[in-house]
Amino acid sequence: MKKPSSKIRQEIAKLQEQLKTAETREAERIGRIAVRAGLGDIETDETALQAAFEDLAKRFHAGKPSATARKGTNESGAGRGQPETIATGPASGRLDEA
């Protein structure tokens, strides 16, 4: 039995609302982490900041850590128990205030 278009529209609207809620929850989570890491103080345009976040996402997606992976480890086993050092300053795209 086929669904009427009005029913499909209702389902789409419900899914769009669920998507909006999920995106808001994800944005708040990432935002809290970014602020704790000091990213709230960076004065740079959104394009450069988005590019930096995309690079970070690629780094995390490349390793694809499992849900059971321990904090401070990666798939190769390198750096066991040691967090990776993340560069800051002009070379990493951070703009210092004048």
N, C-alpha and C positions, 0 to 999 in steps of 0.2 A: 504494500500500500504506500502510495506517495504522500509526502507531507505537503500541506498547503504552504504557499510562499509566506504567508503571515506567520506561521509557526516557525519556519526557518529564520525569518527576520528576528523573531523573539529570541531564538537560541543564539543567533549571532550577537545580538545586543547583550545577552547574558554573558557570553564568552568574552566580549570586549570589556565588560565591566570587571570580569575576573582577571583579564590580562592587565588592565589598568591597576588593579589592586596589587597584583603580583609584582609589577614593575615598580610601584611605589614602595613596596616592602623591600625589594632588592636595592633600590636607590638609597633608601634610608640606611640600610645595613652598610653598604659600601661607603656612604657619606660619613657615617659615624667612624668607620675605620680610617678613612682618609683624614678626617679632622684630628683623630688621635695621633696619626702619623705626622701631623704638622702641615698637611697640604692646604689647610684653610688659610694659611698665611701667605701662600704663593700668589704673587701678582703677575699673572701671565694671561694671554688671551685663551679663549676656550679651545681654539683649533690646536694650539701647541699642547695643551693639557690633554685633550682627547687623543692626540697622536701618542702621547706618553702612556696613557691608559691602554691604548690598543697594543702597544709594544709589550706592556705588562701582561695583558690578556694572552697574547701569543706565547709568551714565556710560560705561563701557567698551563695553557692548553697543549703545548708541545710535550710536556712531561706527563700530562694526564694522570696526576696522582689519584690513587684509589681512595675510596671513602675510609678505608681502614689504615691508610698510611699514617705514620706517626709524625707529629710536628717536628720540623727540623731535619727531616730526611727527604731524599728524593729517590727516583727509581734506580739510579746508578749506585746508590749507597754512599756517594761522596758527601762529605760534610755532616756525618752522623752527629746529631745533637748540636751542631753549630748552625745558626741561622746565616743565610747568605747576606753578605754586605751589599747594601744598595748605595750607589754613589749619589751624592748631592752636590750642588754647586753649579757653576756655569757649564761645565762639560756635560752635565746630565739634563740640561735644559732649564734649570732653576735660575730665575732672575733675582739677583740681589737688589735690595732697595738702594736707591741713590741718596 
